[in-house]
Amino acid sequence: MDPNDGGTDSRVFWQLRRAFYAVDAEKERRLRGTGVSGPHYAVLMHVHLNAGISSAELARRLQVSPQNIAGLVSRLEDMGWLERRTHPRHRHVRELYLTEAGERARRESDTVILGIEEEIVEALGDHGPGVREALAALRKAFGDTGP
């Protein structure tokens, strides 16, 4: 069977890509009401889960450039959601921490994301219970060892 016979609808890669973009667009739409964008949410969650992370490590984990992270961190700091602290032993390293306002924004936006996750599992019906395991297996198969 030629995988091109059915167009993109028969291709796993394209189905994954289209599903991601559909969910991502819905995420952005729903997050708008919280004042948190998708990139802001990603930074807030990573800093929440890894308090004291450096901007360089955050950029690696989010797979974006250090310049992109620098701009996001500066905006979140200006909004009062993040603070940078000097590393106790390495003065040139700045660690990132959520402020109280940042933690409130993270909790509010995470509630939105958790709702979307529930809808994803519900939409998958009988396939829903195994989706996390299947996605973890897919990530492992392609060498993703990140959180």
Residue pairs with C-beta under 8 A, 6 or more apart in sequence:
3 10
3 11
8 14
8 15
8 18
9 15
23 116
23 120
24 38
26 116
27 38
27 41
27 112
27 113
27 116
28 37
28 38
30 112
30 115
30 116
31 37
31 38
31 41
31 109
31 112
31 113
33 112
34 105
34 108
34 109
34 112
35 105
36 44
36 105
36 106
36 108
36 109
39 72
40 72
40 75
40 76
40 81
40 105
40 109
41 106
41 109
41 110
41 113
42 62
43 58
43 62
43 69
43 72
43 73
43 76
43 82
44 76
44 81
44 82
44 98
44 102
44 105
44 106
44 109
45 106
45 110
46 53
46 58
46 61
46 62
47 53
47 58
47 82
47 96
47 97
47 98
47 102
48 98
48 103
48 106
49 147
50 57
50 58
50 61
50 147
51 95
51 96
51 97
51 98
52 85
52 95
52 96
52 97
53 61
53 95
53 96
54 87
54 93
54 94
54 95
54 96
55 66
55 69
55 70
55 73
55 94
55 96
56 66
56 69
58 69
58 73
58 96
59 65
59 66
59 68
59 69
61 146
61 147
62 69
73 82
73 84
73 96
76 82
76 102
77 83
77 84
79 101
80 99
80 101
80 102
81 98
81 99
81 101
81 102
81 105
82 96
82 97
82 98
82 99
82 102
83 96
83 97
83 98
83 99
84 94
84 95
84 96
84 97
85 94
85 95
85 97
86 93
86 94
86 95
87 93
87 94
87 95
98 106
120 128
120 131
121 128
121 129
121 131
122 128
124 131
